[in-house]
Each structure stands twice: as C-alpha cells, then as structure tokens.
Amino acid sequence: VKPAATALAQVKLADGVPNGVPHGVPSPPSPPPSPPPQLLLYTDDYFRFGTAWKGAGVAIPVFSLRSRTSLGVGEFLDLKPLVDWCAATGLQLIQLLPVNDTCVTGTWLDSYPYSSVSVCALHPMYVSVSAIGKLPAGMQAEIDEQRAKLDLPLVDYEAMMAVKTRLLERLYEAHKEAFGSCREAQAWVQENKAWLLPYAVFCFFRDLLKCSEFTGWGKRSSMSTADMEEFAAPTSPFYDLIARHVWLQYHLFKQLREVALYAEGKRVALKGDLPIGVNKYCADTWVNRRLFRMDTQTGAPPDFFAVNGQNWGFPTYNWEEMRKDGYAWWRTRLAQLQHFFHAYRIDHILGFFRIWEIPDCC
C-alpha cells in the first residue's frame, strides 16, 4: 500500500530549486512514511484458547449421590467422597445438573431441575441438616429414623421434602438468634440482598397462599422493594416465616462453597448447568416482569424426536429491555455461579441467538 499523493508534492526545476519556493528558504520536511498495511480477519466460526485443556470427568446429578449420612436424597456434602474418588482415579471434572430451587407446586413435579423458582437460590433438598449446627434434643434420632424410611431404590421426592421441611423449621427456631447476631451471616445477607429478599418474600406468599401464580395474589401480585423490606423487618409478624428462607439459603451457600473449595484442593473442577429458562411463576418474573415476555412460551419445533414439537412453558426473554441496564440480571446470575463452579454448561445455548417462541394460549 503506497501513501497517497499530497498537496505539498513538489516539482524540481533544472537548477534544483523546488518550484514555488524562494531561494534561501528550506524545503518543508518530507511526511513520515505510512505504517505497513495490516490485515484484520473477522470470523465467528472458530475459536481456540491460547492453552488448550483436555480432561476426563464424570457427569452425575447431586440427588443421586445418596450416602450413609444424607437424608433421602443426595446432598451437597455427598460430593466430597465423589471428589476423593475422582482424585484417586485421575478424573479431573465433575459435571452436575442444575441445583437451583425449583419449589413451585409442592409436588413431585418440582423435582424437574430446569424450572427454576430463582436463578440464584439453591434447592433446599441439597442441604445437610446435621451439618448446619447443634441439633435440638431428639432430632438426631428422628433423622436416623427418617433416613431408614427414605432409603428407597428411587427418591421419594414429596416424602423427603416433607421430612426436611419439618426438621429445618425446628432447626431454624433453635438457631435463629445465633444467625441474627452472626457478623459473617449478616454480611452475606446484605451482599445478596438484591435477589435474596425478593426470593424469601416470594416463598412466604407461595407457602401462605398455597400457590405460586402471583397473578392471583391480589395487590401482592407485584411489590416494591420498600414493601418487601417492611414484610421482612424484624418487627414484622411475618419475620420468622421469611427469615427462615434466608437462613436456609445461607447454609446451602456455605455447604456448596465448602465443596467447591474442597474440590479445588484436590485439583478437581466442578462444572455447573445453567438452564436457558425460568418457571413462568417464579421470584425472578415476579419482581422483574419487564425482562420477560410473559405472553409467550419457549420450546422446540417439531422434529424426529417430537413430531408435535416441544413446549417447555418458560417465558422468553425481553432482550431489548435487558440491554437497557447492561444485562444486569444475567451478570448477577453468572456471578452467583462463579462462587461454586469452575465451568458451566449453558443449556440450549442456541436460545441466546434464536428461540422457538409459542403464544401463551397454546
């Protein structure tokens, strides 16, 4: 590539004096040479990290990892023996199914791991009750008794959740004062308040009204942050019913974080799973309705595997609205996963670019 001709181009006469320049006046300096041409290639069909990583691993849902200490279902702390086994056999990665809270109906339908009630909250079934702290008198005997009853070939989801919910309610009563005065716990609550407060208040109304369809909650079908804070205040008559969800999420966070750090120490990576959608009636759609197209559903078109197509029931995203705040909802969601996972699978990643959208009436 040659530099373009300039207006200062000069023609020398026979006597060597530049044309138009008087005798005794120095000639202007020549322009600097142009930089060498650069070739830039843009493509979206090839990507490779500077240092390639390959490793073998195992994929398994947490709920299938029942041990002698878990209660009717695999729990977060049951991942530790699996980490030990991976380290001993040379495996380097454990891939899990989603572990978000999916408690919407209070039935076995909630066992479906891809229908989140919150993209940040963890599922209560994965907590180890015995590991939370000192148990009230007689509780360990009850845990042992229920463990034997729930030791079935298949997980009895409804029975397990009923047992754990009952035990956790009693344990919260025994630990609530210590939780309220614990600096570390209260700092965590403040750091996570943006998602934790709406989630806990949502769970309160879901349990109170026996329904997660917030469109039928009357004037509580939407709430301001100030109203939620009033409901969740220590002086509120509903305080304990809301605070126990906060307390439980704190211990779920602690237990999964403990596993993540343990796996790091063993040089074993944890890989999570990020569902493409959320349940239509969840804490996220309740407080961020503008971010979702609530009159639509997502799924998959007809193919050889499903001749009538698939309807997953999740509302599609309002990407235009999300763009206005720099995709803050997604940033919060991904930041929460980083506390636990070294990598994660994005479910139906094609949905970020195009999605099969179905009218809500179908």
VEXMILO-116295 format. One line per field, with one value per residue (C-alpha): residue in one letter; x, y, z. Coordinates in steps of 0.02 Angstrom, whole numbers, plus 50000, padded with zeros to 5 digits. Each point is the difference from the previous one (the first is absolute). Example, Ala and Ser with C-alpha at 12.3 -4.5 7.8 and 13.67 -1.06 7.14 Angstrom:
2
res = (A|S)
x = (50615|50069)
y = (49775|50172)
z = (50390|49967)
***
This chain:
362
res = (V|K|P|A|A|T|A|L|A|Q|V|K|L|A|D|G|V|P|N|G|V|P|H|G|V|P|S|P|P|S|P|P|P|S|P|P|P|Q|L|L|L|Y|T|D|D|Y|F|R|F|G|T|A|W|K|G|A|G|V|A|I|P|V|F|S|L|R|S|R|T|S|L|G|V|G|E|F|L|D|L|K|P|L|V|D|W|C|A|A|T|G|L|Q|L|I|Q|L|L|P|V|N|D|T|C|V|T|G|T|W|L|D|S|Y|P|Y|S|S|V|S|V|C|A|L|H|P|M|Y|V|S|V|S|A|I|G|K|L|P|A|G|M|Q|A|E|I|D|E|Q|R|A|K|L|D|L|P|L|V|D|Y|E|A|M|M|A|V|K|T|R|L|L|E|R|L|Y|E|A|H|K|E|A|F|G|S|C|R|E|A|Q|A|W|V|Q|E|N|K|A|W|L|L|P|Y|A|V|F|C|F|F|R|D|L|L|K|C|S|E|F|T|G|W|G|K|R|S|S|M|S|T|A|D|M|E|E|F|A|A|P|T|S|P|F|Y|D|L|I|A|R|H|V|W|L|Q|Y|H|L|F|K|Q|L|R|E|V|A|L|Y|A|E|G|K|R|V|A|L|K|G|D|L|P|I|G|V|N|K|Y|C|A|D|T|W|V|N|R|R|L|F|R|M|D|T|Q|T|G|A|P|P|D|F|F|A|V|N|G|Q|N|W|G|F|P|T|Y|N|W|E|E|M|R|K|D|G|Y|A|W|W|R|T|R|L|A|Q|L|Q|H|F|F|H|A|Y|R|I|D|H|I|L|G|F|F|R|I|W|E|I|P|D|C|C)
x = (50000|50079|49968|49881|50071|49994|49970|50181|50068|50137|50075|50186|50061|50162|50098|49943|49891|49825|49865|49915|50130|50110|50190|50068|49838|50019|49883|49864|50039|49939|49846|50038|49984|49831|49992|50002|49828|49910|49885|49855|49894|49828|49913|49871|50024|50167|50068|50140|50077|50185|50029|49890|49936|49937|49944|49888|49858|49832|49825|49876|49851|50025|49836|50068|50149|49914|50120|49988|49985|49876|49814|49899|50094|50176|50062|50137|50119|49981|50105|50155|50020|49973|50139|50114|49957|50035|50167|50048|49952|50073|49834|50008|49821|49827|49852|49834|49820|49926|49989|49885|49842|49853|49866|49847|49856|50051|49985|50117|49989|50124|50134|50027|50166|49981|49847|50080|49901|50156|50158|50105|49919|50053|49879|49960|50009|50189|50036|50074|49891|50126|50141|49911|50043|49953|49837|49858|49972|49930|50026|50145|49894|49860|50123|50064|49822|49947|50159|49957|49823|50061|50136|49905|50059|49928|49992|49828|50006|49841|50034|50182|49951|49867|50125|50136|49881|49936|50175|50066|49857|50046|50185|49971|49910|50151|50127|49910|50074|50178|49968|49937|50154|50129|50103|50052|49821|49928|50137|49953|49817|50041|50112|49862|49851|49956|49942|49982|49864|49881|50031|49962|49843|49942|50021|49899|49851|50014|49989|49867|49884|50044|50029|50147|49895|50028|49873|49870|50077|49894|50094|50153|50012|50139|50095|50125|50165|49940|49845|50106|50118|49851|49936|50174|50043|50037|49847|49885|49883|50059|50185|50042|49899|50107|50166|50008|50014|50147|50079|49983|50076|50149|50035|49974|50125|50125|49988|50017|50141|50088|49989|50067|50153|50026|49997|50125|50117|49988|50025|49826|49889|49814|49894|49826|49849|49909|49820|49947|49833|49910|49830|49864|49948|50163|50086|50092|49845|49906|50120|50075|49848|50061|50148|49887|49872|49866|49875|50117|50075|50157|50032|50062|49925|49938|50137|50033|50005|49838|49885|49888|50146|50035|49925|50108|49885|50138|49971|50122|50118|49971|50176|49964|49953|50147|50120|49948|50092|50145|49921|50013|49885|50115|50155|49929|49953|50172|50089|49902|50055|50182|49995|49984|50049|50160|49901|49819|49896|49875|49842|49932|50130|49922|49860|50113|49994|49833|49860|49840|49865|49822|49849|49947|49827|50069)
y = (50000|50166|50165|50116|50151|50161|50183|50033|49897|50101|50002|50045|50115|49980|50103|49883|50131|49936|50083|50143|50006|50159|49987|49981|49928|49820|49872|49933|49830|49847|49917|49846|49834|49915|49848|49832|49935|49891|49854|49972|49843|49992|49832|49922|49817|49962|50030|49922|50044|50037|49848|49851|49896|49824|49890|49854|50015|49933|50070|49965|50086|50044|49919|49828|50010|49932|49949|49929|50176|50079|50007|49922|50086|50044|50159|50126|49926|49830|50073|49991|49809|50015|50130|49879|49862|50113|50051|49819|49942|50147|50079|50189|50062|49970|50063|50025|50035|50168|50020|50153|50002|49933|49996|50066|49877|49906|49835|49878|50112|50114|49867|50059|50094|50119|50098|50121|50099|50107|50005|50038|49899|49819|49855|49964|49812|50009|50064|49883|50028|49921|50112|50165|50002|49930|49902|50019|49857|49847|50063|49885|49849|50065|50028|49822|49931|50100|49956|49816|50032|50102|49877|49942|49946|50163|50171|50032|50186|50052|49897|50058|50184|49983|49924|50128|50147|49945|49975|50164|50098|49931|50029|50180|50033|49932|50102|50162|50105|49945|50032|50175|50045|49916|50134|49884|49944|50176|50064|49861|50050|50180|49949|49894|50108|50045|49823|49928|50118|49975|49812|49984|50109|49904|49835|50071|50045|49836|49901|50111|50000|49822|50069|50069|50085|50176|50070|49933|50081|50156|50158|49892|49949|50130|50082|50139|49971|50112|49891|49842|50075|50043|49821|49930|50122|49924|50092|49920|49860|49904|50020|49820|49928|50103|49995|49811|49998|50123|49893|49842|50081|50055|49822|49931|50128|49954|49813|50011|50127|49880|49864|50118|50044|49818|49953|50137|49929|49831|50078|49945|50126|50016|50036|50069|50012|50162|49972|50105|50046|50031|49947|50120|50029|50024|50132|50068|50030|50067|50145|50018|49975|50128|49885|49860|49978|49930|49971|49877|49829|49919|49826|49909|49977|49830|49877|49813|49991|50095|50008|50129|50105|50043|50131|50030|50131|50126|50182|50067|50143|50181|50032|50180|50039|49902|50099|50163|49962|49905|49828|50023|49851|49885|50072|49964|49824|49959|50079|49888|49844|50053|49972|49813|49948|50007|49979|49980|49931|50123|49904|50026|50134|50024|50089|50151|50026|49930|49913|49908|50114|49941|50108|49982|49941|49840)
z = (50000|49944|50091|49910|49905|50099|49955|50047|49857|49918|49827|49993|49863|49907|50129|50139|50087|50041|49898|50095|50143|50007|50007|50176|50075|50056|49928|50116|50076|49910|50078|50107|49911|50014|50117|49916|49953|50128|49962|50120|49987|50082|50017|50117|49959|50085|50173|50100|50167|50001|50109|49961|50146|49990|50141|50044|50122|50058|49980|50140|50083|50183|50050|49951|50118|50155|50137|50176|50070|49876|50029|49860|49859|49949|50084|49962|50128|49917|49859|50109|49988|49812|49992|50094|49877|49851|50072|50033|49825|49904|49950|49996|49986|50075|49898|50090|49952|50056|50189|50010|50104|49897|50137|49909|50022|50158|49906|49913|49845|50088|49982|49820|50016|49852|50062|50122|50129|50020|49895|50154|50140|50030|50022|50184|49974|49979|50176|50129|50153|50119|49938|50034|50184|50169|49989|50125|50120|49913|49823|49958|50046|49888|49857|50017|50002|49847|49908|50015|49936|49853|49950|49845|49826|49931|50082|50076|49965|50089|50156|50008|49982|50135|50122|49964|50007|50171|50069|49928|50078|50171|49971|49948|50165|50093|49899|49953|50140|49961|49815|50034|50101|49887|49910|49859|49969|50002|49885|49877|50013|49956|49855|49924|50046|49820|49960|50175|50064|49852|50005|50186|49989|49846|50094|50145|49890|49902|50162|50078|49849|49944|49826|49902|49865|50061|49878|50122|50155|49990|50048|50036|49817|49998|50142|50019|50088|50142|50025|50001|50128|50110|49992|50037|50142|50173|50067|49871|50057|49846|50038|50047|49856|49881|50093|50004|49810|50015|50136|49895|49845|50105|50055|49825|49936|50135|49967|49811|50018|50118|49867|49865|50105|50044|49816|49960|50129|49913|49827|49946|49909|50029|49847|50026|49886|49956|49941|49852|50079|50164|50064|49945|50181|50093|50105|49848|49895|50152|50027|49825|49890|49873|49960|49939|49863|50115|49858|49913|50032|49936|49936|49845|49827|49938|49956|49994|50191|50031|49849|50085|50062|50181|50115|50154|50074|50036|49953|49872|50040|49958|49936|49954|50180|50069|49892|50084|50163|49922|50030|50189|50033|49902|50083|50171|49948|49931|50148|50118|49906|50014|50188|49970|49826|49899|49839|49952|49859|49926|49965|49824|49963|49828|50093|50021|49812|49945|50094|49957|50069|50029|50045|50182|49947|49923)
***
